[in-house]
Amino acid sequence: QVQLVESGGGLVQAGGSLRLSCAASGRTSRNYNMGWFRQAPGKEREFVGTISWSGDSTFYADSVKGRFTISRDNAKNSVYLQMNSLVSEDTAVYHCAKQRGSIVGLTRTPESYNVWGQGTQVTVSS
């Protein structure tokens, strides 16, 4: 009964910015950690970043650290990914995901998340 829907993807030139949104709906508690992942053609799904349920803890992949910021608004059941200084290597389908309820702490692996959005395409052009 929990669904995640991403939005905000699109085409942007290198150096530009995009803000992705992930809206959660259904019968779910706000007490869950959330993650962002991305997958480029021919590549494995890659961890981008994660945020705790309270929003007070985050960590990021080295490839995006300093450029991307995860935030959340639990009153709106939404998680956001602000992407700045985009480069062509950021081109991918971006997915938000809810961490498994049995896990304590922030995790990087896709298997530690059990609800996924459908993804939104981000394309960075030069």
N, C-alpha and C positions, 0 to 999 in steps of 0.2 A: 504493500500500500504506500510505499515511499517511492517517489519519482524525482529525478533530477533532470533539469532542462537547462542547457547552456545557451547563451546568446551573446552577441557582441562581436563575433568573428567577422572577418572580411579581408579586403585587400588594402594593404598599407605600404607606403614606400619605406625603404630603409631609413632608420633614424626616427621614424614616427612612433606613435603610441596607439594602443588599443586597450580598452577595458572590457574584460569578459565578465559575464554574470552567470551565476548558477543558482537557480531557484529550486528549492525543495518543496514538495507538496505531499499531502497524504498524512497518515497517522504516524507521526514521528516526533520524538523528543528533540529538543534543541541541544541536548548534551551528547554531542558527537564531534569527533575530529573529522576534518575534511581535507582532501588533497586535490591537487591538479596534476594531470599527466598529459603527455602529448605523444603523438605517433606520426612520424613522417613516413612517406612511401618507402617500403622495403626495410624499415627499421623496427626494432623492438619498441614497445611502449616505454616511454621514458618519464621518470619522476621529474616533476617541476618544483613543487613545493607543497607544504602542508600547514595547517593551522589548527590549533586546539579549539575545543568547544567554546571556551571563554574568549578566544581571540588574543590572549596574552602571550602565547608561544607560537613561534613559527620557525621553520627552517626551509632552506631552498637548495636546489641543485647548484653546484658551482657554476654551471653554464649560464644561469640566470641571476645569480646573486648580485645585488646592487642595481639591477635593471627591473626586476619584477617584484611586485608586492602583493601579498595575499591579505585580504581583510574579510570581515564578515559582519553581518547585521542580523543577529538572531531574531529580533523583532519582526524582520521581514523574511526569515528563513532563507537568507541569501548569502552567498559567498562570492567574492570578487577576485579577479586577477588583473591587476594593473600592470601593463607591459609597456615599458619605455625603452628607448634606444634600440628599437627592433632591428634585427639583422636577418639576412636571408636564411640562416640556419634555424631561425625560429619558426619557419614555415612548417606547419603540421596541423593535424586535427587535435584540438584540445578538449580533454574530458575532465569534468569534475567527478569526484567520487566520495562516498561516505565510508569511513573506516568501520571495520567490523566492531561490533559492540563489546566484544570480549577483550579487546586490546587496550592496554593502558599505555599512553605515551604516543608520540608522533612516529610514524613509520614511512618508509620510502618505497616499499615493494607493492606492486599491483595486487598481489594475492592477499594483502592485509586489508583490502577494501572490498566491499561486497555489494554496493549499489553504485551504478555508473550512469552518467548521462549519455546522451546519444552523440555528443561531440559537436564542436563548431570549428569550421575551417578558418585558419589564419594563414594568409599568404603575404609574405613580405617580398616586395620587388625592389630592384635597384634602378 
